[in-house]
Amino acid sequence: MILKLYQKNNAPAVLQQVVDTLNDGGIIIYPTDSKYAIGCHALKERAIEQVCRFKGIDPKKNHLSVICYDLSTVSEYAKLDNNTFKLMKRHLPGPFTFILEASGRLPKIFKGRKEVGIRMPENAIIQEIAQLLGAPILTTSLPYEEDEDIAYLTDPELIAEQWEDQVDLIIDGGIGSFDETTVVDCTDGTPVIVRQGLGELEF
Protein backbone atom coordinates (compact mmCIF):
# COMPACT_ATOMS: atom_id res chain seq x y z
CA MET A 1 0.00 0.00 0.00
CA ILE A 2 1.14 3.54 -0.80
CA LEU A 3 0.17 6.54 1.31
CA LYS A 4 0.71 10.10 0.12
CA LEU A 5 1.89 12.36 2.95
CA TYR A 6 2.96 15.99 3.02
CA GLN A 7 5.31 18.15 5.06
CA LYS A 8 2.33 19.53 6.98
CA ASN A 9 -1.46 19.26 7.37
CA ASN A 10 -1.66 15.48 7.08
CA ALA A 11 -4.93 13.86 8.11
CA PRO A 12 -4.64 12.38 11.64
CA ALA A 13 -6.27 9.14 10.47
CA VAL A 14 -3.62 8.65 7.79
CA LEU A 15 -0.77 9.28 10.23
CA GLN A 16 -2.39 6.88 12.69
CA GLN A 17 -2.45 4.23 9.99
CA VAL A 18 1.34 4.47 9.74
CA VAL A 19 1.74 4.33 13.53
CA ASP A 20 -0.58 1.31 13.74
CA THR A 21 1.46 -0.47 11.06
CA LEU A 22 4.67 0.11 13.03
CA ASN A 23 3.06 -0.94 16.32
CA ASP A 24 1.87 -4.14 14.64
CA GLY A 25 5.46 -4.99 13.65
CA GLY A 26 5.08 -3.85 10.04
CA ILE A 27 7.85 -2.74 7.67
CA ILE A 28 7.61 0.68 6.00
CA ILE A 29 9.49 2.68 3.39
CA TYR A 30 9.56 6.42 3.99
CA PRO A 31 11.29 9.70 3.04
CA THR A 32 14.12 11.27 5.03
CA ASP A 33 16.29 14.34 4.45
CA SER A 34 18.60 12.16 2.35
CA LYS A 35 17.61 8.88 0.68
CA TYR A 36 14.35 7.03 1.05
CA ALA A 37 14.73 4.47 3.83
CA ILE A 38 13.20 1.25 5.08
CA GLY A 39 12.48 0.62 8.72
CA CYS A 40 10.24 -0.60 11.52
CA HIS A 41 9.47 -0.09 15.20
CA ALA A 42 12.95 -0.24 16.78
CA LEU A 43 11.76 -2.02 19.92
CA LYS A 44 10.23 -4.96 18.04
CA GLU A 45 12.99 -7.50 17.48
CA ARG A 46 11.21 -9.69 14.94
CA ALA A 47 10.52 -6.67 12.76
CA ILE A 48 14.18 -5.64 13.06
CA GLU A 49 15.29 -9.12 12.00
CA GLN A 50 12.96 -8.87 9.00
CA VAL A 51 14.47 -5.53 7.94
CA CYS A 52 17.99 -6.96 8.31
CA ARG A 53 17.08 -9.90 6.07
CA PHE A 54 15.50 -7.52 3.57
CA LYS A 55 18.68 -5.41 3.46
CA GLY A 56 21.01 -8.41 3.65
CA ILE A 57 22.88 -7.14 6.70
CA ASP A 58 24.16 -8.93 9.80
CA PRO A 59 23.43 -6.91 12.95
CA LYS A 60 26.50 -8.50 14.56
CA LYS A 61 28.72 -6.94 11.89
CA ASN A 62 26.81 -3.83 10.84
CA HIS A 63 25.71 -0.79 12.81
CA LEU A 64 21.98 -0.43 13.25
CA SER A 65 20.50 3.08 13.29
CA VAL A 66 17.31 4.50 14.72
CA ILE A 67 15.32 7.67 14.17
CA CYS A 68 14.43 9.58 17.35
CA TYR A 69 12.02 12.48 17.58
CA ASP A 70 14.17 14.66 19.85
CA LEU A 71 17.31 14.63 21.99
CA SER A 72 15.44 13.70 25.16
CA THR A 73 14.32 10.56 23.34
CA VAL A 74 17.91 9.91 22.23
CA SER A 75 19.05 9.91 25.87
CA GLU A 76 16.65 7.04 26.59
CA TYR A 77 18.29 4.72 24.06
CA ALA A 78 21.92 5.88 23.86
CA LYS A 79 24.55 7.13 26.27
CA LEU A 80 25.08 10.83 25.73
CA ASP A 81 27.72 13.04 27.39
CA ASN A 82 27.45 16.84 27.56
CA ASN A 83 29.81 17.55 24.66
CA THR A 84 28.07 15.08 22.37
CA PHE A 85 24.68 16.46 23.40
CA LYS A 86 25.78 20.00 22.47
CA LEU A 87 27.23 18.80 19.15
CA MET A 88 24.04 16.98 18.23
CA LYS A 89 21.87 19.89 19.34
CA ARG A 90 23.73 22.16 16.89
CA HIS A 91 23.29 19.80 13.96
CA LEU A 92 19.94 18.08 14.43
CA PRO A 93 17.50 17.75 12.84
CA GLY A 94 19.74 17.26 9.83
CA PRO A 95 21.42 14.74 7.49
CA PHE A 96 23.69 13.15 10.11
CA THR A 97 24.07 9.75 11.73
CA PHE A 98 25.73 9.97 15.15
CA ILE A 99 27.16 6.68 16.43
CA LEU A 100 26.75 6.39 20.20
CA GLU A 101 27.01 3.68 22.81
CA ALA A 102 23.64 1.95 23.04
CA SER A 103 21.70 1.87 26.29
CA GLY A 104 20.07 -1.21 27.75
CA ARG A 105 16.61 -0.14 26.59
CA LEU A 106 17.17 -1.29 23.00
CA PRO A 107 16.45 -4.93 22.04
CA LYS A 108 19.20 -7.51 22.42
CA ILE A 109 19.80 -7.51 18.65
CA PHE A 110 21.65 -4.20 19.20
CA LYS A 111 23.95 -5.73 21.81
CA GLY A 112 26.28 -7.37 19.27
CA ARG A 113 27.91 -4.06 18.43
CA LYS A 114 26.93 -2.25 21.66
CA GLU A 115 26.53 0.86 19.51
CA VAL A 116 23.64 2.54 17.76
CA GLY A 117 23.40 5.13 15.01
CA ILE A 118 21.12 8.05 15.85
CA ARG A 119 19.15 9.90 13.17
CA MET A 120 16.89 12.93 13.45
CA PRO A 121 16.09 13.70 9.79
CA GLU A 122 15.04 17.18 8.77
CA ASN A 123 11.87 15.80 7.24
CA ALA A 124 8.56 16.74 8.81
CA ILE A 125 6.81 13.54 7.70
CA ILE A 126 9.05 11.07 9.51
CA GLN A 127 9.47 13.47 12.44
CA GLU A 128 5.71 13.55 12.94
CA ILE A 129 5.45 9.78 12.70
CA ALA A 130 8.26 9.29 15.23
CA GLN A 131 6.58 11.71 17.62
CA LEU A 132 3.20 10.00 17.35
CA LEU A 133 4.79 6.55 17.68
CA GLY A 134 6.54 7.53 20.89
CA ALA A 135 9.39 5.12 20.15
CA PRO A 136 12.48 5.01 17.91
CA ILE A 137 12.20 3.81 14.32
CA LEU A 138 14.85 1.46 12.91
CA THR A 139 16.21 2.99 9.72
CA THR A 140 18.42 1.85 6.86
CA SER A 141 18.71 2.86 3.22
CA LEU A 142 17.04 0.80 0.52
CA PRO A 143 19.19 -1.99 -0.96
CA TYR A 144 20.42 -1.83 -4.54
CA GLU A 145 22.93 -3.60 -6.77
CA GLU A 146 26.12 -1.88 -7.91
CA ASP A 147 25.16 -2.19 -11.60
CA GLU A 148 21.56 -1.13 -10.99
CA ASP A 149 20.04 2.16 -12.11
CA ILE A 150 19.54 3.77 -8.72
CA ALA A 151 17.27 6.51 -10.06
CA TYR A 152 14.32 4.54 -8.68
CA LEU A 153 15.60 5.17 -5.14
CA THR A 154 14.39 8.78 -5.36
CA ASP A 155 10.93 8.09 -6.81
CA PRO A 156 8.28 6.55 -4.52
CA GLU A 157 6.27 5.24 -7.48
CA LEU A 158 9.30 3.36 -8.82
CA ILE A 159 10.15 2.21 -5.32
CA ALA A 160 6.63 0.80 -5.06
CA GLU A 161 7.02 -1.08 -8.33
CA GLN A 162 10.03 -2.90 -6.90
CA TRP A 163 9.20 -3.32 -3.22
CA GLU A 164 5.45 -2.94 -2.64
CA ASP A 165 4.90 -6.68 -2.32
CA GLN A 166 7.68 -7.04 0.26
CA VAL A 167 6.74 -4.30 2.75
CA ASP A 168 3.57 -3.31 4.57
CA LEU A 169 3.50 0.37 3.67
CA ILE A 170 5.25 2.87 1.39
CA ILE A 171 5.00 6.57 2.20
CA ASP A 172 5.06 8.84 -0.81
CA GLY A 173 6.66 12.04 0.44
CA GLY A 174 7.68 13.33 -2.99
CA ILE A 175 10.91 12.90 -4.93
CA GLY A 176 13.88 12.13 -2.70
CA SER A 177 17.63 12.47 -3.28
CA PHE A 178 20.74 10.33 -3.78
CA ASP A 179 22.55 11.95 -0.86
CA GLU A 180 23.95 10.04 2.11
CA THR A 181 24.14 11.21 5.69
CA THR A 182 27.38 12.30 7.30
CA VAL A 183 28.32 9.61 9.83
CA VAL A 184 30.01 10.81 13.04
CA ASP A 185 31.43 8.34 15.56
CA CYS A 186 31.12 9.73 19.10
CA THR A 187 31.80 6.54 21.04
CA ASP A 188 35.31 7.56 22.19
CA GLY A 189 34.40 11.03 23.39
CA THR A 190 36.02 12.79 20.41
CA PRO A 191 33.80 13.07 17.30
CA VAL A 192 35.29 11.38 14.23
CA ILE A 193 33.75 11.70 10.76
CA VAL A 194 33.46 8.15 9.41
CA ARG A 195 31.70 9.14 6.19
CA GLN A 196 31.32 12.59 4.74
CA GLY A 197 27.87 13.02 3.31
CA LEU A 198 25.35 15.80 2.93
CA GLY A 199 25.81 17.25 6.43
CA GLU A 200 28.70 19.62 7.21
CA LEU A 201 29.90 19.11 10.78
CA GLU A 202 30.86 22.23 12.72
CA PHE A 203 32.88 21.70 15.91
C-alpha positions in Angstrom: 0.0 0.0 0.0 1.1 3.5 -0.8 0.2 6.5 1.3 0.7 10.1 0.1 1.9 12.4 3.0 3.0 16.0 3.0 5.3 18.2 5.1 2.3 19.5 7.0 -1.5 19.3 7.4 -1.7 15.5 7.1 -4.9 13.9 8.1 -4.6 12.4 11.6 -6.3 9.1 10.5 -3.6 8.6 7.8 -0.8 9.3 10.2 -2.4 6.9 12.7 -2.5 4.2 10.0 1.3 4.5 9.7 1.7 4.3 13.5 -0.6 1.3 13.7 1.5 -0.5 11.1 4.7 0.1 13.0 3.1 -0.9 16.3 1.9 -4.1 14.6 5.5 -5.0 13.6 5.1 -3.8 10.0 7.9 -2.7 7.7 7.6 0.7 6.0 9.5 2.7 3.4 9.6 6.4 4.0 11.3 9.7 3.0 14.1 11.3 5.0 16.3 14.3 4.4 18.6 12.2 2.3 17.6 8.9 0.7 14.4 7.0 1.1 14.7 4.5 3.8 13.2 1.3 5.1 12.5 0.6 8.7 10.2 -0.6 11.5 9.5 -0.1 15.2 13.0 -0.2 16.8 11.8 -2.0 19.9 10.2 -5.0 18.0 13.0 -7.5 17.5 11.2 -9.7 14.9 10.5 -6.7 12.8 14.2 -5.6 13.1 15.3 -9.1 12.0 13.0 -8.9 9.0 14.5 -5.5 7.9 18.0 -7.0 8.3 17.1 -9.9 6.1 15.5 -7.5 3.6 18.7 -5.4 3.5 21.0 -8.4 3.7 22.9 -7.1 6.7 24.2 -8.9 9.8 23.4 -6.9 13.0 26.5 -8.5 14.6 28.7 -6.9 11.9 26.8 -3.8 10.8 25.7 -0.8 12.8 22.0 -0.4 13.3 20.5 3.1 13.3 17.3 4.5 14.7 15.3 7.7 14.2 14.4 9.6 17.3 12.0 12.5 17.6 14.2 14.7 19.8 17.3 14.6 22.0 15.4 13.7 25.2 14.3 10.6 23.3 17.9 9.9 22.2 19.1 9.9 25.9 16.6 7.0 26.6 18.3 4.7 24.1 21.9 5.9 23.9 24.6 7.1 26.3 25.1 10.8 25.7 27.7 13.0 27.4 27.4 16.8 27.6 29.8 17.6 24.7 28.1 15.1 22.4 24.7 16.5 23.4 25.8 20.0 22.5 27.2 18.8 19.2 24.0 17.0 18.2 21.9 19.9 19.3 23.7 22.2 16.9 23.3 19.8 14.0 19.9 18.1 14.4 17.5 17.8 12.8 19.7 17.3 9.8 21.4 14.7 7.5 23.7 13.2 10.1 24.1 9.8 11.7 25.7 10.0 15.2 27.2 6.7 16.4 26.7 6.4 20.2 27.0 3.7 22.8 23.6 2.0 23.0 21.7 1.9 26.3 20.1 -1.2 27.7 16.6 -0.1 26.6 17.2 -1.3 23.0 16.5 -4.9 22.0 19.2 -7.5 22.4 19.8 -7.5 18.7 21.6 -4.2 19.2 23.9 -5.7 21.8 26.3 -7.4 19.3 27.9 -4.1 18.4 26.9 -2.2 21.7 26.5 0.9 19.5 23.6 2.5 17.8 23.4 5.1 15.0 21.1 8.0 15.8 19.1 9.9 13.2 16.9 12.9 13.4 16.1 13.7 9.8 15.0 17.2 8.8 11.9 15.8 7.2 8.6 16.7 8.8 6.8 13.5 7.7 9.1 11.1 9.5 9.5 13.5 12.4 5.7 13.6 12.9 5.4 9.8 12.7 8.3 9.3 15.2 6.6 11.7 17.6 3.2 10.0 17.4 4.8 6.6 17.7 6.5 7.5 20.9 9.4 5.1 20.1 12.5 5.0 17.9 12.2 3.8 14.3 14.8 1.5 12.9 16.2 3.0 9.7 18.4 1.9 6.9 18.7 2.9 3.2 17.0 0.8 0.5 19.2 -2.0 -1.0 20.4 -1.8 -4.5 22.9 -3.6 -6.8 26.1 -1.9 -7.9 25.2 -2.2 -11.6 21.6 -1.1 -11.0 20.0 2.2 -12.1 19.5 3.8 -8.7 17.3 6.5 -10.1 14.3 4.5 -8.7 15.6 5.2 -5.1 14.4 8.8 -5.4 10.9 8.1 -6.8 8.3 6.6 -4.5 6.3 5.2 -7.5 9.3 3.4 -8.8 10.1 2.2 -5.3 6.6 0.8 -5.1 7.0 -1.1 -8.3 10.0 -2.9 -6.9 9.2 -3.3 -3.2 5.5 -2.9 -2.6 4.9 -6.7 -2.3 7.7 -7.0 0.3 6.7 -4.3 2.7 3.6 -3.3 4.6 3.5 0.4 3.7 5.2 2.9 1.4 5.0 6.6 2.2 5.1 8.8 -0.8 6.7 12.0 0.4 7.7 13.3 -3.0 10.9 12.9 -4.9 13.9 12.1 -2.7 17.6 12.5 -3.3 20.7 10.3 -3.8 22.5 12.0 -0.9 23.9 10.0 2.1 24.1 11.2 5.7 27.4 12.3 7.3 28.3 9.6 9.8 30.0 10.8 13.0 31.4 8.3 15.6 31.1 9.7 19.1 31.8 6.5 21.0 35.3 7.6 22.2 34.4 11.0 23.4 36.0 12.8 20.4 33.8 13.1 17.3 35.3 11.4 14.2 33.8 11.7 10.8 33.5 8.2 9.4 31.7 9.1 6.2 31.3 12.6 4.7 27.9 13.0 3.3 25.3 15.8 2.9 25.8 17.2 6.4 28.7 19.6 7.2 29.9 19.1 10.8 30.9 22.2 12.7 32.9 21.7 15.9 
